[in-house]
Amino acid sequence: MFRRLFWFLTGAATGVWATTKVNRALRRLSPESLAATAADRALETGARLRTFAHDVRAGMAQREGELQDALGLTGADDTRRPAPRELDTDLPAPRRGIAYDAYDRKDDH
């Protein structure tokens, strides 16, 4: 009798354990859970990319300083920089990045 009770309780415990595992897996694979996981990973990836970009900029600035020191460009003239060019919006189409045929045959007729 104790043998049967032992195996009955073992089977019941195994059934409860398996049911719990299956329910957890179903919740984890639900569309809402998958969307939340994807969003979390996207945010994490974005944070890592921002950190990487910050590290790259810091390294670039450090290396630029090293190169300026090595080339002797760190004088009083270092503060003067040329003014940035303004964009001209009245340029013809090819200079604004619009592709066209350089030899338009419609104009010949």
mmCIF file of the C-alpha atoms, coordinates in Angstrom:
data_MODEL
# 
_entry.id   MODEL 
# 
loop_
_atom_site.group_PDB 
_atom_site.id 
_atom_site.type_symbol 
_atom_site.label_atom_id 
_atom_site.label_alt_id 
_atom_site.label_comp_id 
_atom_site.label_asym_id 
_atom_site.label_entity_id 
_atom_site.label_seq_id 
_atom_site.pdbx_PDB_ins_code 
_atom_site.Cartn_x 
_atom_site.Cartn_y 
_atom_site.Cartn_z 
_atom_site.occupancy 
_atom_site.B_iso_or_equiv 
_atom_site.pdbx_formal_charge 
_atom_site.auth_seq_id 
_atom_site.auth_comp_id 
_atom_site.auth_asym_id 
_atom_site.auth_atom_id 
_atom_site.pdbx_PDB_model_num 
ATOM 1   C CA . MET A 1 1   ? 0.000  0.000  0.000   1.00 0.00 ? 1   MET A CA 1 
ATOM 2   C CA . PHE A 1 2   ? 2.823  2.417  0.767   1.00 0.00 ? 2   PHE A CA 1 
ATOM 3   C CA . ARG A 1 3   ? 4.327  1.610  -2.607  1.00 0.00 ? 3   ARG A CA 1 
ATOM 4   C CA . ARG A 1 4   ? 1.184  2.593  -4.418  1.00 0.00 ? 4   ARG A CA 1 
ATOM 5   C CA . LEU A 1 5   ? 0.861  5.779  -2.363  1.00 0.00 ? 5   LEU A CA 1 
ATOM 6   C CA . PHE A 1 6   ? 4.515  6.636  -3.099  1.00 0.00 ? 6   PHE A CA 1 
ATOM 7   C CA . TRP A 1 7   ? 4.042  6.214  -6.860  1.00 0.00 ? 7   TRP A CA 1 
ATOM 8   C CA . PHE A 1 8   ? 0.749  8.060  -6.806  1.00 0.00 ? 8   PHE A CA 1 
ATOM 9   C CA . LEU A 1 9   ? 2.327  11.061 -5.049  1.00 0.00 ? 9   LEU A CA 1 
ATOM 10  C CA . THR A 1 10  ? 5.365  10.915 -7.366  1.00 0.00 ? 10  THR A CA 1 
ATOM 11  C CA . GLY A 1 11  ? 3.081  10.967 -10.422 1.00 0.00 ? 11  GLY A CA 1 
ATOM 12  C CA . ALA A 1 12  ? 1.005  13.829 -8.999  1.00 0.00 ? 12  ALA A CA 1 
ATOM 13  C CA . ALA A 1 13  ? 4.141  15.879 -8.232  1.00 0.00 ? 13  ALA A CA 1 
ATOM 14  C CA . THR A 1 14  ? 5.491  15.211 -11.718 1.00 0.00 ? 14  THR A CA 1 
ATOM 15  C CA . GLY A 1 15  ? 2.168  16.286 -13.235 1.00 0.00 ? 15  GLY A CA 1 
ATOM 16  C CA . VAL A 1 16  ? 2.127  19.527 -11.260 1.00 0.00 ? 16  VAL A CA 1 
ATOM 17  C CA . TRP A 1 17  ? 5.759  20.228 -12.200 1.00 0.00 ? 17  TRP A CA 1 
ATOM 18  C CA . ALA A 1 18  ? 5.112  19.565 -15.921 1.00 0.00 ? 18  ALA A CA 1 
ATOM 19  C CA . THR A 1 19  ? 1.955  21.683 -15.933 1.00 0.00 ? 19  THR A CA 1 
ATOM 20  C CA . THR A 1 20  ? 3.819  24.567 -14.320 1.00 0.00 ? 20  THR A CA 1 
ATOM 21  C CA . LYS A 1 21  ? 6.635  24.314 -16.897 1.00 0.00 ? 21  LYS A CA 1 
ATOM 22  C CA . VAL A 1 22  ? 4.204  24.258 -19.820 1.00 0.00 ? 22  VAL A CA 1 
ATOM 23  C CA . ASN A 1 23  ? 2.243  27.245 -18.494 1.00 0.00 ? 23  ASN A CA 1 
ATOM 24  C CA . ARG A 1 24  ? 5.459  29.252 -18.034 1.00 0.00 ? 24  ARG A CA 1 
ATOM 25  C CA . ALA A 1 25  ? 6.548  28.404 -21.582 1.00 0.00 ? 25  ALA A CA 1 
ATOM 26  C CA . LEU A 1 26  ? 3.136  29.418 -22.969 1.00 0.00 ? 26  LEU A CA 1 
ATOM 27  C CA . ARG A 1 27  ? 3.274  32.759 -21.142 1.00 0.00 ? 27  ARG A CA 1 
ATOM 28  C CA . ARG A 1 28  ? 6.826  33.356 -22.351 1.00 0.00 ? 28  ARG A CA 1 
ATOM 29  C CA . LEU A 1 29  ? 5.831  32.647 -25.966 1.00 0.00 ? 29  LEU A CA 1 
ATOM 30  C CA . SER A 1 30  ? 2.680  34.754 -25.977 1.00 0.00 ? 30  SER A CA 1 
ATOM 31  C CA . PRO A 1 31  ? 2.627  37.688 -28.447 1.00 0.00 ? 31  PRO A CA 1 
ATOM 32  C CA . GLU A 1 32  ? 2.617  40.288 -25.653 1.00 0.00 ? 32  GLU A CA 1 
ATOM 33  C CA . SER A 1 33  ? 5.605  38.700 -23.960 1.00 0.00 ? 33  SER A CA 1 
ATOM 34  C CA . LEU A 1 34  ? 7.516  38.395 -27.239 1.00 0.00 ? 34  LEU A CA 1 
ATOM 35  C CA . ALA A 1 35  ? 6.799  42.058 -28.046 1.00 0.00 ? 35  ALA A CA 1 
ATOM 36  C CA . ALA A 1 36  ? 7.971  43.164 -24.613 1.00 0.00 ? 36  ALA A CA 1 
ATOM 37  C CA . THR A 1 37  ? 11.145 41.101 -24.942 1.00 0.00 ? 37  THR A CA 1 
ATOM 38  C CA . ALA A 1 38  ? 11.850 42.551 -28.384 1.00 0.00 ? 38  ALA A CA 1 
ATOM 39  C CA . ALA A 1 39  ? 11.293 46.084 -27.105 1.00 0.00 ? 39  ALA A CA 1 
ATOM 40  C CA . ASP A 1 40  ? 13.606 45.520 -24.155 1.00 0.00 ? 40  ASP A CA 1 
ATOM 41  C CA . ARG A 1 41  ? 16.329 44.149 -26.411 1.00 0.00 ? 41  ARG A CA 1 
ATOM 42  C CA . ALA A 1 42  ? 15.918 47.055 -28.838 1.00 0.00 ? 42  ALA A CA 1 
ATOM 43  C CA . LEU A 1 43  ? 16.317 49.557 -26.006 1.00 0.00 ? 43  LEU A CA 1 
ATOM 44  C CA . GLU A 1 44  ? 19.360 47.686 -24.731 1.00 0.00 ? 44  GLU A CA 1 
ATOM 45  C CA . THR A 1 45  ? 20.896 47.643 -28.211 1.00 0.00 ? 45  THR A CA 1 
ATOM 46  C CA . GLY A 1 46  ? 20.238 51.367 -28.614 1.00 0.00 ? 46  GLY A CA 1 
ATOM 47  C CA . ALA A 1 47  ? 21.946 52.086 -25.312 1.00 0.00 ? 47  ALA A CA 1 
ATOM 48  C CA . ARG A 1 48  ? 24.948 50.010 -26.347 1.00 0.00 ? 48  ARG A CA 1 
ATOM 49  C CA . LEU A 1 49  ? 25.156 51.832 -29.685 1.00 0.00 ? 49  LEU A CA 1 
ATOM 50  C CA . ARG A 1 50  ? 25.022 55.215 -27.944 1.00 0.00 ? 50  ARG A CA 1 
ATOM 51  C CA . THR A 1 51  ? 27.803 54.130 -25.602 1.00 0.00 ? 51  THR A CA 1 
ATOM 52  C CA . PHE A 1 52  ? 29.856 52.877 -28.541 1.00 0.00 ? 52  PHE A CA 1 
ATOM 53  C CA . ALA A 1 53  ? 29.358 56.150 -30.456 1.00 0.00 ? 53  ALA A CA 1 
ATOM 54  C CA . HIS A 1 54  ? 30.371 58.132 -27.379 1.00 0.00 ? 54  HIS A CA 1 
ATOM 55  C CA . ASP A 1 55  ? 33.528 56.025 -26.990 1.00 0.00 ? 55  ASP A CA 1 
ATOM 56  C CA . VAL A 1 56  ? 34.361 56.455 -30.687 1.00 0.00 ? 56  VAL A CA 1 
ATOM 57  C CA . ARG A 1 57  ? 33.948 60.250 -30.468 1.00 0.00 ? 57  ARG A CA 1 
ATOM 58  C CA . ALA A 1 58  ? 36.114 60.393 -27.359 1.00 0.00 ? 58  ALA A CA 1 
ATOM 59  C CA . GLY A 1 59  ? 38.802 58.304 -29.074 1.00 0.00 ? 59  GLY A CA 1 
ATOM 60  C CA . MET A 1 60  ? 38.634 60.484 -32.179 1.00 0.00 ? 60  MET A CA 1 
ATOM 61  C CA . ALA A 1 61  ? 39.064 63.650 -30.127 1.00 0.00 ? 61  ALA A CA 1 
ATOM 62  C CA . GLN A 1 62  ? 41.969 62.136 -28.220 1.00 0.00 ? 62  GLN A CA 1 
ATOM 63  C CA . ARG A 1 63  ? 43.681 60.980 -31.407 1.00 0.00 ? 63  ARG A CA 1 
ATOM 64  C CA . GLU A 1 64  ? 43.108 64.353 -33.090 1.00 0.00 ? 64  GLU A CA 1 
ATOM 65  C CA . GLY A 1 65  ? 44.795 66.040 -30.131 1.00 0.00 ? 65  GLY A CA 1 
ATOM 66  C CA . GLU A 1 66  ? 47.711 63.621 -30.345 1.00 0.00 ? 66  GLU A CA 1 
ATOM 67  C CA . LEU A 1 67  ? 48.114 64.268 -34.065 1.00 0.00 ? 67  LEU A CA 1 
ATOM 68  C CA . GLN A 1 68  ? 47.930 68.041 -33.602 1.00 0.00 ? 68  GLN A CA 1 
ATOM 69  C CA . ASP A 1 69  ? 50.589 67.824 -30.896 1.00 0.00 ? 69  ASP A CA 1 
ATOM 70  C CA . ALA A 1 70  ? 52.787 65.630 -33.090 1.00 0.00 ? 70  ALA A CA 1 
ATOM 71  C CA . LEU A 1 71  ? 52.448 67.978 -36.073 1.00 0.00 ? 71  LEU A CA 1 
ATOM 72  C CA . GLY A 1 72  ? 52.868 71.133 -34.010 1.00 0.00 ? 72  GLY A CA 1 
ATOM 73  C CA . LEU A 1 73  ? 49.454 72.496 -34.843 1.00 0.00 ? 73  LEU A CA 1 
ATOM 74  C CA . THR A 1 74  ? 48.526 73.474 -31.300 1.00 0.00 ? 74  THR A CA 1 
ATOM 75  C CA . GLY A 1 75  ? 49.401 77.181 -31.529 1.00 0.00 ? 75  GLY A CA 1 
ATOM 76  C CA . ALA A 1 76  ? 47.493 80.425 -31.245 1.00 0.00 ? 76  ALA A CA 1 
ATOM 77  C CA . ASP A 1 77  ? 46.072 79.952 -34.728 1.00 0.00 ? 77  ASP A CA 1 
ATOM 78  C CA . ASP A 1 78  ? 44.255 76.816 -33.586 1.00 0.00 ? 78  ASP A CA 1 
ATOM 79  C CA . THR A 1 79  ? 41.239 78.817 -32.427 1.00 0.00 ? 79  THR A CA 1 
ATOM 80  C CA . ARG A 1 80  ? 40.626 80.303 -35.893 1.00 0.00 ? 80  ARG A CA 1 
ATOM 81  C CA . ARG A 1 81  ? 38.615 78.029 -38.097 1.00 0.00 ? 81  ARG A CA 1 
ATOM 82  C CA . PRO A 1 82  ? 36.986 78.783 -41.407 1.00 0.00 ? 82  PRO A CA 1 
ATOM 83  C CA . ALA A 1 83  ? 33.282 79.560 -41.285 1.00 0.00 ? 83  ALA A CA 1 
ATOM 84  C CA . PRO A 1 84  ? 31.048 76.678 -42.385 1.00 0.00 ? 84  PRO A CA 1 
ATOM 85  C CA . ARG A 1 85  ? 29.673 76.956 -45.893 1.00 0.00 ? 85  ARG A CA 1 
ATOM 86  C CA . GLU A 1 86  ? 26.006 77.701 -46.294 1.00 0.00 ? 86  GLU A CA 1 
ATOM 87  C CA . LEU A 1 87  ? 23.945 75.435 -48.470 1.00 0.00 ? 87  LEU A CA 1 
ATOM 88  C CA . ASP A 1 88  ? 22.626 77.036 -51.639 1.00 0.00 ? 88  ASP A CA 1 
ATOM 89  C CA . THR A 1 89  ? 19.120 75.765 -52.338 1.00 0.00 ? 89  THR A CA 1 
ATOM 90  C CA . ASP A 1 90  ? 18.940 77.533 -55.715 1.00 0.00 ? 90  ASP A CA 1 
ATOM 91  C CA . LEU A 1 91  ? 21.436 75.195 -57.337 1.00 0.00 ? 91  LEU A CA 1 
ATOM 92  C CA . PRO A 1 92  ? 20.419 73.288 -60.468 1.00 0.00 ? 92  PRO A CA 1 
ATOM 93  C CA . ALA A 1 93  ? 18.927 69.833 -60.071 1.00 0.00 ? 93  ALA A CA 1 
ATOM 94  C CA . PRO A 1 94  ? 22.103 67.728 -60.492 1.00 0.00 ? 94  PRO A CA 1 
ATOM 95  C CA . ARG A 1 95  ? 23.870 69.512 -57.627 1.00 0.00 ? 95  ARG A CA 1 
ATOM 96  C CA . ARG A 1 96  ? 20.971 68.812 -55.262 1.00 0.00 ? 96  ARG A CA 1 
ATOM 97  C CA . GLY A 1 97  ? 21.338 65.068 -55.807 1.00 0.00 ? 97  GLY A CA 1 
ATOM 98  C CA . ILE A 1 98  ? 18.556 64.620 -58.382 1.00 0.00 ? 98  ILE A CA 1 
ATOM 99  C CA . ALA A 1 99  ? 19.665 62.342 -61.169 1.00 0.00 ? 99  ALA A CA 1 
ATOM 100 C CA . TYR A 1 100 ? 18.902 63.352 -64.727 1.00 0.00 ? 100 TYR A CA 1 
ATOM 101 C CA . ASP A 1 101 ? 20.061 62.511 -68.225 1.00 0.00 ? 101 ASP A CA 1 
ATOM 102 C CA . ALA A 1 102 ? 22.878 64.915 -69.165 1.00 0.00 ? 102 ALA A CA 1 
ATOM 103 C CA . TYR A 1 103 ? 21.852 64.836 -72.831 1.00 0.00 ? 103 TYR A CA 1 
ATOM 104 C CA . ASP A 1 104 ? 18.100 65.298 -72.959 1.00 0.00 ? 104 ASP A CA 1 
ATOM 105 C CA . ARG A 1 105 ? 16.998 64.481 -76.510 1.00 0.00 ? 105 ARG A CA 1 
ATOM 106 C CA . LYS A 1 106 ? 13.612 66.174 -76.189 1.00 0.00 ? 106 LYS A CA 1 
ATOM 107 C CA . ASP A 1 107 ? 15.304 69.605 -76.396 1.00 0.00 ? 107 ASP A CA 1 
ATOM 108 C CA . ASP A 1 108 ? 16.769 68.818 -79.848 1.00 0.00 ? 108 ASP A CA 1 
ATOM 109 C CA . HIS A 1 109 ? 13.419 68.553 -81.657 1.00 0.00 ? 109 HIS A CA 1 
# 
